[in-house]
Amino acid sequence: MILVTGASGQLGQLVIQQLLTEVSQDQILAGVRDPSKAEQLVKLGISVRQVDYDQPATLNKAFEGVERLLLISSSAIGQRIDQHRNVIEAASKAGVQLLAYTSLLHADTSPLALAEEHRATEALLQVSGLNTLVLRNGWYTENYTGGLAAALAHGKLLGCAGEGRIASASRADYAAAAAKALTGELPQGSRTYELAGDTAYTLAELATEVSRQTGQNISYQNLSEADYCDALIQVGLPPAFAGLLADSDTGAAKGGLFDDSHQLSQLIGRPTTSLQAAVTEALNVVVQ
């Protein structure tokens, strides 16, 4: 039995869809905080169990009979270490044979503030006694293409990544990697994958690709981290989240989102989604 936590989230749903191409639906369990909001998963014939990272009792019950577990990192930044500890301890008690965790690209050396809780979680995994797979995911291309509507409206793509090269991949690429890892050979001890897109780009190159596909002149405006944070707040992002995104762009300028090992495409057995394809998909949504 394979259980995916955070299964109603964007990545979790994609992992479930990928798993359905690898194993039968009766081998898959969906862990969600609120089962009443998992109608789509139920329609797929997937059994749903309550998994609340803040309530260990739900974890102990949910992990009964689970052999392989995907811990999708919590979205509650600042609370994730305790939440992940709860999951790891419950998995150990339940005798889970493999725990896979979605970490951050080069978490051990990353300049991104987001890496801190991932490093702490990886440390917990190291001493857990479990067989573990650490899936160090790079940036989602959607983190940038999701803002193309604003770029088109103003003729500018904003950021503070400078000339940093970003080897991003789509959520679907990372979901495919998780599904392959969960259904592959059972590792003994700990194995770590550095997962990133096959090709890297700067935000100026992203703006050029958007310009090429739309025929509209979109320029990249590189701001200071503080000014970019302020710009994100002005469009409605919570200050704390805006600060983390701005910090991540600064980290990209330092090489924190670059990797050329091609471990992601090797794991999924195909090239990762190209920037051109990702931009095309995003623009189709904007036009609709």
N, C-alpha and C positions, 0 to 999 in steps of 0.2 A: 504494500500500500504506500502511495506517495501522497503527502499532504503539502499543499501550498498555502502559506500564510499570506495575509493581505490579498486574498484571491479576488476581492471585488474591486481592487484598485486597477489603474491603467496597466501596469506591468503584470500584475497577478492574473488578470483576465487573459492577457496574451500568452502567458505561460500555460494556463489551462488549455487554451486552444492548441498550442504546440504539443502539449502532452497527449492530446487526443489523437494526434497523428503518429504517436509512438507506442501508446499502450491503450488498452480498453478503458472505457469510462468507469467501470467498476473497480479499477485500480487507483482511481484518483479521488482525493478528498480536498475540499475547498475550505480553508480556514478563514473565517471572517468575523469581525467584531460584532456585527449585527446581522444575524441570519435572515431577518425579515427583509433585508435589502439585497438579498442574493437571488432574486427571482430568475435572472438571466442564467445563472449557473445551474439552478434547478432545472430549467428548461433544457439544458444540455445533458441532463441525466446525471449530473454530478452530485454526490452526497456532500452536504454542507455541515460543518461543525463550528461551534462558537470558539473563536480564538481571540481573546482580549489580552494583549501584552501586559496590561496592568492588573489582571486578575489571574494569578497562578492556578486557581482552582479550575478555571476553564481550560487551561493548558494541559493539566494533568489528565483531564477527561478526554480532551480532543486528540491527544497523542497516543491513546490506547490502540495498539495494533499497527501503529505507523512504523514502517521500516525506513523510509526515506523522507526527509523533511526539507523544504525550502523555506528558510527564514528571509523574507523580503524585509529589508531594513525599515524600521518605523519612520513615519513622517514627522513624528513629534520631536523635532530638534531640541536638544537640551535635556530630553528625558530618555533618550534611546539606550543609554548604557544599562540602566536598571531594567528597562523593558526587555532588552535582548538577553540580559542575565536570566530573567524569569523563563524565557523560552529555552535557553540552553540547559538550565537546570532541570526543567520539566522533560526535555528530550532525553537527558541522561537517565532520569528516573524511569522513563518509559522504555528504555532499551533501544532507542532509535539507532539503526545501523549506519546511517549517513545523514549529516546535517550540512546543507549547502547554504551559504550566506551571501547576500548581495552587498558587497563592500564598494570601495571607491578606487579608481585607477591609481596604482602606485601609492596606496594608502600609507605605507610605512615611511615614505619620503615626501609625500604630497605637501605643497605649500598652502593648499586650500584649508580654510577653517573647518569645512565639512569633514575633513579627514579625521579629526580628533576622536569623535565617537566611534568611527569605524576602526581606528587603531585599538581603542579600548576593547571593542567587541572581539576583534581578532585575538587579542591577548586572552580573553575569556575562553575562546574556542581552543586555544593552544593548551590550556590546562584542564579542559573539560573531560578528556579521556575519550571523546567521540572521534569517529572518523569524520573528517570535515573537508569540504570543498569551499574555498573562498573565491567567489566570483567578483573580482575587482572591476566593476563596470565603469567605463569612461562616461563621457557626457552624452546625453540624449540629443540627437540632432533637433528633435522637437523643442528642446529648450530655446533654440533660436528661431526655428521656422514658425513656432507658435506665435511669434510677435511680428510676422510679416505684414499683417493688416495695418499696423501702426506705421511701419516703415514705408509702406505704399502711400499712406495718407499724408505723410510729412516729407516724403522724399529722402529720408535719412534712416540709416540703421545705427542705433546708438550702442555703445559699449565702452569698456575700458581694458580690452584685451590686447591693445597695441598690435604688434606683429606676431603675437603668440599663435602657434599652429595648433589647431584643435582636431584631434582624430576622433570625431564623434561617430556614433552609429544610431540606428533607429531603435526604438523600444522593442520592435518586433525582432530585431537582430539579437538583442540581449535576452529576450524571452526564449528564442530558439536555443541559445547557448545554455540557459538554465534547464530547459527540457532535455537537451542532450546530456548534460552533466548528471541529471537526476536519474536517467535511464541507462547510463553507461556502466562500465565496469566499476565495481565497488572499490574505492581506494582504501588503503590501509594507512592510518595516520592523517596527515594534512597535506592537501594539494592546493596550490594557488594559481589562478589564471589572471593574467593582465589582459583585459578585454577592451578593445578599441576598434575604431573603423579602419579600413584598409588604407584610406587616403586622408590626409589632413589639409586644413584650409585655414586662412586667416579670416577675420570678420570682414575685411575689405574684399576678399575674394568671394565671400558669401554675398555681399552687396552687389558685386559684379555679376554673379550668376542670376540674382533676382532681376537685375537690370536687363540681362540678356533675354530672359524668359518673358518679361513683361513689356519690354520696349520702353520702359520708364527709367529715367536716370535716378538711380538710388545710390547715394554716397554713404560711406561709413564715416561716422563722426566719433573719434576716439576722445573720451572724456577722462577726467580724473575719477578715481574711485568714488570720492565724495559726491561729485556732480552726477555721476551715473546713478548712485544710490538715490539721490534726490529726485532724479528723473523717474526712476521706478516707483518711488513713493507718490509722485504726482499723478501717475496713471492708475493708482489705486492699490499698489502692493503694500502689505503690512511692513512697517519699518524694519523689523528684524529679518524678514525674508528678503527684502530689498538689499539689506546689508550683506546677507550671505551670497546673493547672486552677484553683487558688485565685487565682493571678495573673491568669488570664483573666477570672474573675468580677470582680475588682477593675477590670480594664480595661473590662469591660462597664459598670460603675458610672460610668466616665469617658466613656462614649459610644463605646467602641472596637468594639462589635458592632452598631452602628446604621447603617443606610443606607436612604434612601427614594428612590433613583433608579430603582428597578424595572427595572434592566438585566437581571436574571435572567429575569423573566417575559417581557420583550421578546425575549430571545434564544431562549427555548424555546417561545414562541408560546402560552403558557397561564398562568393564575395559578399561583403557587407553592403548595405544600401548606399548608393552613391549620393553625393550632395545634390547632383542634378535631379535625381529621382525624388529625393526628399523635398526639394524646393517645388518641383512640379506638383507633388501631392498636396503640399501646404497651400499652394496658390489655387488649386482646384477647390479647396475648402473655402478660401477667401472669396472666390468668385461666386460661389453658391450663396 
